[in-house]
């Protein structure tokens, strides 16, 4: 009994210590949980309610009107143009970023001389804000009405004047398809191509960094075994490297698509949404609705549509990651 009592006392002390540690952990997390609940989910709920209210002027009016603003938005020609531009921008930006980032990662992974210098050069654009990028590339892609400027001037100086184009001032849409139940023409507004070039220049370094981390995580033994079995470099890339880079590729797709969906500052500084809304995205339209037209309810509806689009991308990704982790465990 004399031996059992100290053991029981020690066990009780340990339980109290564990309970105290749990209580301290909970108390440390409570401020963060409350802040997230109020400033994230609370504001999302408030925005959702405002999007279904009659708050369409500078005067606050939160009377409920249902989904009227959503129906009105999808019936507008301008918002349909925004969605078309967003789809085109996202597809081009995502595809070129992934291809270009993978190519840069493969070149850096070849252990060329001066690898650290090339890696720093490729990553440097990420250190620049989209505002600076937009201003610089706006000058490059401004065609010049009286005299050529930017890239057009460069083409003229080297004798390639036939390559001159209207760039960000181009109002054409190619191949200009008509759909009976839409008010806009499909497919690609040509003015958005320079915007894609600027965005790829800034974010391809991020894709390169992710792919490079994935490449450095592939054991050299696997590559050597493939070479011993007679695999060419192309076969090894196609059947070994790319499948093993699938998780990295999925992560890059999610991040880059999220960037494209919320792009605002690049469009604002580079084109302002013009010409004729050919480069305007929903984020820019939302800004104008709120701060120029004071249509807070419709701006909130645009914000909720963007939130839904982001959720459709991120939620399946999080579910996939959780399932993958559970399988590994």
N, C-alpha and C positions, 0 to 999 in steps of 0.2 A: 504493500500500500504506500509506503514511504517513497518507493521508486516511481509508482504510477502517478502520484500527485504532481511532482515537478513536470512529468511528461504532459499531463493534462493542462497544466498552467502554460507550458510552452506552446502547446497547440492553440490554446485560446488566445495567447498573445499574437501568434501568427495570423489567426483569423481576423483579429482586430486590426492588425497592420495592413492586411490585404483590403479590408473594408475601408480603412482610412485612405489608402492609396487610390481606391476606386472613387471615393467621394471627392478627393482632390482632383482627380482626372476629369470627373464630371463637371466640377465647379470651374475648372480651367476651360472646358469646352463650351459652357453655357453662353458666355458673351459672344463667341463666334457663331453659335447656332442661332442666337437671337438676332444678330446682325444680318445673317444670311436670310433668316425667315422674313425680316422686315424689308431689307434693302434689295433683296433679289426676288423672292417669291411673292412678297407683299406688293412690290411695285409691278410685277408681272400681272398679278390679279387686278390691280388698279388699272393698269393699261388695258387689260381685256375688258373691264367694265366701261372705261371711257370710250373704247372703240364701238360700244353698243349704246352710246348715249347721244344726246342732241347737242353736244359741245362743239359747235361748228363756227362760232364767232369768238371775239375776244371776251365776251361775257360767259361766265361759267354756267352751263346748263347740263346737269347730269341726268335728265329725264331719259328713261329707257326707250330705245327705238329698235332694238333687236339687231338683226344682221343687215340692215338697210345699207350701211356704209360698205360692207363687203360686196354686196350685190352691185352697188353703184361703181365700185372700183373695178371689178372684173368686166363691167360693161363699158368702161371708158377706153377710148382709143389710146390715150396716153399711157395708162397703166398696162395695157396689153403690149405696147411698145417696150415698156420697162421690163416686163417679164421676158419678152423675146430677147432683148439686149442682155439680160441677166443670164439666160440659157446659153446664148452664143458666147458671151464673155467667159463664163465658167468652163464650158467645154474646151474652147481654144486654150485658155489659160492653163487648165489642168493638164491637157494632153501635152502641150509644148513644155511645160515645167517639168513633168515627169520624164519625158524623153531626154530633154536637155540636161536635167539634173543627173539622170542615170549615166549619160555619156560623160559628163564631167567627173562623176565619181569613179567610173571605170578608168579614165585617164589618170586621175590622181592615185588610184589604187595600184597602178602599174609601177609605183615607186620610181617615178622619173626624177631626174636631178632637179633640185629646187622645188620639191613637192610642197614644202610649207609655204613658199612664196605664192605658188599657184592657188593653193587652198585659201590663203588670205585674200588674194585678188578676187576669187569667185565668191567669197563670203562678204566682201566689203560692201556691196550694195545693200545688204540687210541692215547695215549700220545707219543708213540714210532713211529719213522719213519719206512716206509716200507724197507729202507735200513738195519736198525738194525734188523728188523724182518727177512729179507731174510738171513742175515749172521747167525743169531742164528738157524733158522730152517734148513739152509743148513747143519750145523754141525749135527743136530739131524737126518736128513734124508740121510746123506752120509753113504752108506752101509759098506764101508771099503773093500778093495780088499784082503789084507793079514789077518787082524784082524778086527772083527766087531767093529763098532763105533756107537755112538748115540743111537737111538732106538733099533737097532739090538743088541748092547751090553747089553742094559737093558733087552731085551727079553732073551738073553743067561744067564744073571745073575739070573733071576727068574725062569729058567727052561722052558721057552717058545720059545726055539730055532726054533721050526717049524714055528713060525710067522715071522721069518726074511725074508726080501725081498730086492730087488734092489733099491726100492724107486726112488730117482731122477735120478738114473742111468739106470732105466728100459726102454728098447727101444721097448717094445711090445705095440700093439694097440689091444684093445678088444672091440667088437668081430671081428674086422679085416674084415669088409665087403668091397667088391669091387663094385664100380659103374663105368659102362663103359665110361661115359663121364667125369669122374674125374681122375686126376693123383694121388690121395691120397687114402689111405684106411680109412674107417670109422670104429669105432666110437670114442672110448675113449683112448687116449694115457695114459698109466698107470703112466708115469712120472709126469703128470700134477696133479695127486691126491694130492701129498704132497704140491704142491703149493697152491691148494685150501684150504688145512688144515691150512696153514700159513695165508692165506688171511682171512679165516673165524675167526681164533683166533684174528686177529687184528680188524676186522670190526663188529663182532657180538655184541660188546658192543654198537656200534652206533645203530644197530637195536633194541637192548634192550631198549636204552634210548627213542627211538621214540615210541615203543610199550608201554613202561611204562607211557609216557606222555599221550598217548591215553587212557590207562586203568584208569589213575587217573582222566581223563576228563569224564568218564561215571558216571552219578549220582548213588549214592548208593540206592536211592529210586527204581530205575528200577531193580536192582539186588534183593532187598528185596521183591519187588512185584513178581518177577519170582519165588523166593523161596517159597513164600506164595502160589502161584499157583501150587506148586508141581514139579517145574523144578529141575532136578538134576544138579550138577555142570557141567557135560559134556554137557547137553542140553542147559544150560545157555551160556556156552562157544560157542557152535556151532550156536545157533539161536539168541543170543543177542549180546555177546561180539564181536565175529568175524565180523558180519555185521557192527557194529558200529566202528570197527577199519579199515574199508575199505579205508577211505581217508588216514589214517596214513600208511597203507600197500602200497598204491599206491605211496606215497611220498618216502617210503623206497626203493621200487623197482626202482624208477627213479634214486635216488642217488646212490644206490649200483651198478646198471647197468652202470651208468656213470663211477664209480670208476673202474669197471672191464674192460670197453672199453679202458681206458687210462692207465691201469697198465703197468708200465715200470720198476721202480726201484726194485720191489720185484722179478721180473723175472731176471733182470740183475744181482742181487747179489746172488740169490738162485741157479739158474741153468744156466744162461747165454744163455738161449734158447735151451740148449741141453737136452738130448743127441739126436743128429741128428735132430735138429729143432722140437723135440717132445713137447717142452714147449714154443716155440717162438711165440710171439704175434705180430700183425702188428706194434705196437709202437716200438718194438725192431728192427724189420726189417727196419722200416723207419729210425731209428737212424743209422743203419749200411749203408744203401743206401747213406745217406747224408755225414757221417763223415768218412766212410771207403772206399766206392766206389766213392764218389763225384758225385753220380748220383742224382743231386738236383731235376730234373724234376720228376723222378720216386718216390723219397721220398715225394715230394709235392703231387703226386697222391695218395699215401698211406694216407697222412694227410687229403686230401679231402674226401677219402672214410670213414675215421674215423669220420670226421665232419658230413657227411651224416648220418652215423649210430647213432651218438649222437642226431642229429636233428630229426630223425625218432622217437626217444624216448621222447625228451623234448618238441617238438612242440605240439603233441597231449595232453601231460600233461598240458601245459600252457593253451591250448584252453579249456580243461576240467575244469580247475580251474576257468577260466574267466566265463564260462557258469554257473558253480556252484555258483559263487559270484553274478552274475546277477540274478539268480533265488532266492537267499536268500534276495536280496534287493527288 
